[in-house]
């Protein structure tokens, strides 16, 4: 068997394995989250996050951990929190924590990298999100929210007929239907990420990754963090991609920085945030994500 044929076989085997495993995991986690969201409606979440007590910060982070939002899909919910007059600090905690701690990322993290790495990632993302939200509120960054962000849009149309028809469905079947629709939406990202990761695993020279992004390169972690932020890589794609890079010799500190940078922020999200925040708030947001990514990468390398 030629080297190219062997690489192709390894690529196909990895693709099939990841496709089956991650598809089952995504459907299971998404359905469980759908059940949780059925019993914890958005209005209840907004009411809880309006609390001025210190526990609101921890609740915001925990709620971020059970909402399957990517960096961009967090924005519409953030608008709802603004119009519900939720506390600024708790809103910011949710904004940071939701895309980083969503159940899809945590589940894929655990399966791909193991429980120890997952607990480290979870602790860093939650801790920094809470500290950042509290600090930004204390520094008065609420003044950088645009006034129009609080304005409620005019209602359009009537939803009574839709509500009547949906009441006739079984709630469990409705949750599954929603789960399946969400799965079809992310399927291209999931399969694309698995395909790229499998190709990297099968064909990318180990020496190239070892030289550029190994633990011996002090610049690997900040470079990975900076590269991750401009890219809009969903968790379904970045986790298998990062696993392939790690298998080829990329240091796990750099992998950690890449995942936090890409999951925590994106150019698309920044553009959406511009409709809500003034420039100082945008800059502060990016600084928090970049600092979290670089700090987590170096801390992981130092501890493990």
C-alpha positions, 0 to 999 in steps of 0.5 A: 500500500502506498503512502498516499493510499494509507493517508487516504484510508486514515482520513476516511476512517477518522471521518466516519468515526467522528461523523457517527459519534458527533452526530449522535452526541449533537442530537442527544445534547440538543434534545436535552437542552430543548427540554430544559428550555421548555421549562425555563422560558426566555422571560424567566431567564430575563427575570432572573438576570434582572437581579441586582444581587451578586448571585445573578453573575453566577446564575448568568454564567450557569444559564449561559452553560445551558443555552446552545448559542454560538457567538452570533446567535447570542445577540438576539437574546442579548437584545431581549435582555436589554429591553427587559432591563436586565442588570448590565453586569449579568448581561455581559457575563451571559454574552461571554459565557453563552458561546463558550460554555454552551452544551455542544462545546462542553459535550464535544470537548469531553468526548474529544479531549477528556474530562480533565481538559474539559473541567479546566476549560469550563473553569476558565471560561466561567471564571473569566466571564464572571470577573469580566462582567463584574469589572465592566459594570464597576467601571461604568461601561454601561454608558457605552450601550446605544440608546436605541438598543433599549427600544422595543420594535413594533409588533407585526402580525398575529400569532394566534393561529400559529399558537393554536396549531402548535398546541395540538402537537406533543411537546416532546415531538415539538422538541424533537422537531426543533432539534432536527431542524437545528441539526440540519442547519449545523450539519454543513458546519459539522461535516465540514469541520469533521472533513477538514479535521480528518484531512489534516489528520490524514495528510498534514505533515506532523513536522509542520505542525510541530514546528509552527504550533508546538509547545516549544514555540512561545508565540504559538498560543497568542498566534492561535488566539489572534487567528481564532477571533477573526474566524467564524468557526462554530463549535461543531467545526472547531472541536474536530479541527482542533483535535486533528491539530492536537493529534498532529503535534499542536500544543494543547495550550495553543489548541485551547487558545484557538477554541476560545478565540474562535468560539468566543468572538467573530467578525460577524458577532462584532458587526452585530454588536456594533448595533448595540454598543459603542466602540469602547464597549466593542474594544473591551469585549475583544480584549476580554476574549483575547486575554481569556484565550491567551491566558488559558493557553499559557496557564494550561501549558504551565499546569499540565 
